[in-house]
Amino acid sequence: MDSEETPYLLPDGDRVWVIKTSTAAGLLPQMLERFRADEPEPLIFGDAGQPEAVVIPFDLWRRLDALAADEKGFDHAYDEVRRRLADPQPSVPLEEAAAQIGWDLDEDIDDSDFKPR
């Protein structure tokens, strides 16, 4: 009988555990309880030990979706970096560069969804 979990090595060397799809279906109620208890560890599942999908808390998904949809902000930052790299002038302070692309370096960042390595 196949194991319910299979280790999967990511390109960066980290390892995740992939749960069989048939097992993951039965774990959904438990995952919801964990998310409600503020334990956002994702459920990674797929077949043949290959990660194919992830279940994450809805609030985390909304934040990730907003970041991914911020194409205008990304394009602006990317264009500004390209312009600066092409300019032979001396570099500027980080604070000035951040202000030009709209980043607030003093803004607190909610990193509670990410576990330290």
Secondary structure per residue as TSV (DSSP state, phi and psi in degrees):
chain	resnum	aa	ss	phi	psi
A	1	M	-	360.0	138.7
A	2	D	-	-71.1	149.7
A	3	S	-	-69.5	151.3
A	4	E	S	-76.3	-21.4
A	5	E	E	-128.8	143.8
A	6	T	E	-132.6	130.7
A	7	P	E	-71.7	142.6
A	8	Y	E	-132.0	125.3
A	9	L	E	-88.8	122.3
A	10	L	-	-81.3	159.9
A	11	P	T	-58.1	-28.8
A	12	D	T	-83.8	2.8
A	13	G	S	96.3	-13.1
A	14	D	-	-70.7	157.4
A	15	R	E	-120.3	137.1
A	16	V	E	-121.7	158.4
A	17	W	E	-103.4	126.2
A	18	V	E	-101.8	123.5
A	19	I	E	-95.9	140.5
A	20	K	E	-58.0	143.3
A	21	T	H	-56.8	-42.3
A	22	S	H	-63.6	-33.0
A	23	T	H	-75.7	-40.2
A	24	A	H	-58.5	-38.8
A	25	A	H	-57.0	-41.4
A	26	G	H	-74.2	-17.3
A	27	L	H	-89.0	-7.6
A	28	L	H	-56.7	-44.1
A	29	P	H	-60.4	-39.0
A	30	Q	H	-66.5	-38.3
A	31	M	H	-62.7	-42.8
A	32	L	H	-60.3	-42.2
A	33	E	H	-64.0	-40.0
A	34	R	H	-63.9	-43.8
A	35	F	H	-62.4	-40.2
A	36	R	H	-65.2	-28.9
A	37	A	T	-86.7	12.8
A	38	D	T	62.6	39.3
A	39	E	-	-115.2	89.2
A	40	P	-	-82.8	12.5
A	41	E	-	-55.0	127.0
A	42	P	-	-73.4	160.8
A	43	L	E	-105.5	113.3
A	44	I	E	-103.8	127.3
A	45	F	E	-141.5	163.8
A	46	G	E	172.3	-176.9
A	47	D	S	-111.0	155.6
A	48	A	T	57.7	30.7
A	49	G	T	73.3	8.9
A	50	Q	-	-101.1	128.4
A	51	P	-	-68.8	128.0
A	52	E	-	-124.9	-22.4
A	53	A	E	-154.8	162.2
A	54	V	E	-138.7	137.7
A	55	V	E	-105.0	123.5
A	56	I	-	-131.8	163.5
A	57	P	-	-61.3	146.4
A	58	F	H	-59.7	-42.2
A	59	D	H	-62.0	-39.1
A	60	L	H	-64.4	-42.8
A	61	W	H	-59.9	-42.6
A	62	R	H	-60.8	-42.5
A	63	R	H	-65.4	-43.7
A	64	L	H	-64.2	-40.5
A	65	D	H	-63.4	-40.9
A	66	A	H	-64.4	-41.0
A	67	L	H	-64.9	-41.9
A	68	A	H	-68.5	-29.8
A	69	A	H	-85.8	-4.8
A	70	D	-	-81.8	55.4
A	71	E	H	-64.6	-39.4
A	72	K	H	-61.8	-46.1
A	73	G	H	-62.5	-40.9
A	74	F	H	-66.1	-45.9
A	75	D	H	-60.5	-40.5
A	76	H	H	-62.4	-47.4
A	77	A	H	-63.7	-42.7
A	78	Y	H	-63.1	-44.8
A	79	D	H	-62.1	-40.2
A	80	E	H	-65.5	-41.9
A	81	V	H	-64.3	-44.6
A	82	R	H	-60.2	-42.9
A	83	R	H	-61.9	-43.8
A	84	R	H	-65.7	-39.3
A	85	L	H	-66.7	-32.2
A	86	A	H	-78.7	-17.7
A	87	D	-	-85.3	125.0
A	88	P	-	-77.0	0.3
A	89	Q	S	-65.4	158.6
A	90	P	-	-61.7	156.5
A	91	S	-	-68.3	162.3
A	92	V	-	-113.3	163.7
A	93	P	-	-60.7	148.6
A	94	L	H	-55.3	-40.5
A	95	E	H	-59.4	-41.0
A	96	E	H	-68.0	-43.2
A	97	A	H	-63.7	-42.0
A	98	A	H	-62.9	-41.1
A	99	A	H	-63.2	-37.3
A	100	Q	H	-67.3	-29.0
A	101	I	T	-103.2	7.2
A	102	G	T	83.8	22.1
A	103	W	-	-96.4	136.3
A	104	D	-	-101.7	105.6
A	105	L	T	-70.0	-15.7
A	106	D	T	-92.8	-4.2
A	107	E	S	-70.7	131.5
A	108	D	-	-68.5	140.6
A	109	I	-	-111.8	129.4
A	110	D	-	-83.0	101.8
A	111	D	-	-109.8	23.5
A	112	S	T	-67.4	-18.6
A	113	D	T	-82.3	-6.9
A	114	F	S	-112.2	128.9
A	115	K	-	-86.4	141.7
A	116	P	-	-67.2	148.7
A	117	R	-	-80.2	360.0
